[in-house]
C-alpha cells in the first residue's frame, strides 16, 4: 500500500472537514425548517399550498361569528378581503372578543383552520405586527388616531 504524500493527506483532511461541515449544515437547516411557523392572512391561504404544515393565521375576529360549545369554539377571522373559519378546542384567552386582532396557530385543510393556540392582543393599543401589516396591506387598518 502506497503512502500518501503530505499534500495528499492535507487534501483528504480538507475534504473530510468539508463533508462534515456540509452534513452539519444540512441537519441544522432541516431542524430549523421543521420548527419555523409561517404567518398568513386569510386572503393568502387559498394562494399557497400548505401540505398540512403548522402555520399562523391572523386578522380581525368577524362580528357575530363566535359560536361556543362547551370548551370548543368556532369563529371567523378576516383581513378585509377574505375570511377563514377557525375551529378551536380549549379555553379562549380572556381578552378574546369580536372585532379584535388575533393570531391562531395550527393547520389549514383548504377550507377551515384547526387551531391549537390562540393569541389575543393584551391591551387596547396593541396589535400583533403581522396582523397589522396584513390589515394595512388590505386597506382595512384603523389607526387609533381616527
N, C-alpha and C positions, 0 to 999 in steps of 0.2 A: 504494500500500500504506500503510495507516494505521500510525502509530507507536503503540507500546504505552505506556500511562501507567506511571509508576514503580511504582504499586501493582500493576498487571497484570504487570509484569516480575518483581517480587518474588514474586508468587503463582506464576508459571511456574517461577521458580527453586526455590521450596519444593517444588512438585510434582515437579520433576525430581530433587531430592535425595531425596524420599520414595520415588520409584520406584527409584532406585539403591540406597538402603538396604534396601528390600524385596527386591530381587533378590539382594543380598549375603546377607541373612538366609536366604532360601530355599536358595541354593547352600551356605551353611555347614551348615545343618541336614541337607541331603541328604548331604553328605560325612560328617557325623558319624554319621548313621543307617547308612551303609554300613560304618562301622568299629566299631560297637557290637556286642559279642558278649554275648548274654544267657545267664544261668545258669539251669538247670533241674535238678530232681531227677528220678530215674526215674519217679516217680509223676505228675509234671506233663507228661511228654512226650505222653501219649495225649490230654490235655485241650486242647492248644494246636496250632493249625495252623501249621506252621513253614516250609512252602514252600521247603525246601532251604536255608534260611539257616544261616550259621555260628552255632553255639551251643556252650555248655559244659554238660556233664553231670557231676554229681559224686555220690559216695556211697562205700560200702564195697565193696571187691572181694570177691565171694562166694567162700567157701572151696570149693576143688575145681573152680572154674570156669575156671582158667587153662589154655589149650592153646597151646603154642608150636609153630610150624612154620617153621624157618629164621629169617628176620628178621621174621616176622609173628606176631601173637598174637591170640587170641580169648579174651575173658573177660566175666564179667557183673558189673554194679555194682548195688547195691540201696540203697534208702533205708529199708528195713524194710517198706514196703507193696508196692512194685513193683520189678521187676528189668528191666534193659535189657542186651542183648548188645552188646558193643563189639568192633569189629574194628580192629586197628592194625597198620600196616606200619612197621617201624623198630625201633630198639633201645629197649627199655623202660628207664626210669630204674633205677639200681642199687637204689634204696630201694623199688621197686615190689614188693609181695607181697600174698598173700591176707589178707583181714581189714583191709586198710589203706585209709585215706581217700585218694581220688584225684580229680582233675578231668581230664576228657577234652574236648578241643576238636575240633570237626569238624561233620559234618552227619548229621541223623537222617532216615531214609527212611520212617518209620512203623512199622518192625519192628526194625531194628537201627541201630546208630550207627557210622559210619565216621570214626574219629579220625585226625587227623594230628599232634596234640600230646597228650602225657600228662604231667600234673604230679602228682608224688607228694610227700607230706609229707617235710620234710627232717630231722625228728627225732621221737623218741617222743612228745613233748608237744605237737607242733604238729598242728593240724587246720585245713584251709582254712575260713575263716569261712562261706562259702556252704554247704559240706558240713556243717559243724557245725549251722548253722541248720536245714537240711533234716532232719537226723537228730533234732534236738531236737523239731522240729515233729511228726515221726512217732513220737516216744516211744522211739527206739532208741539215744539218745545214752548213751554210757558214759563217765562222768566218771572221771578218773584217781584221784580220791579213793576210789572204790568198790572 
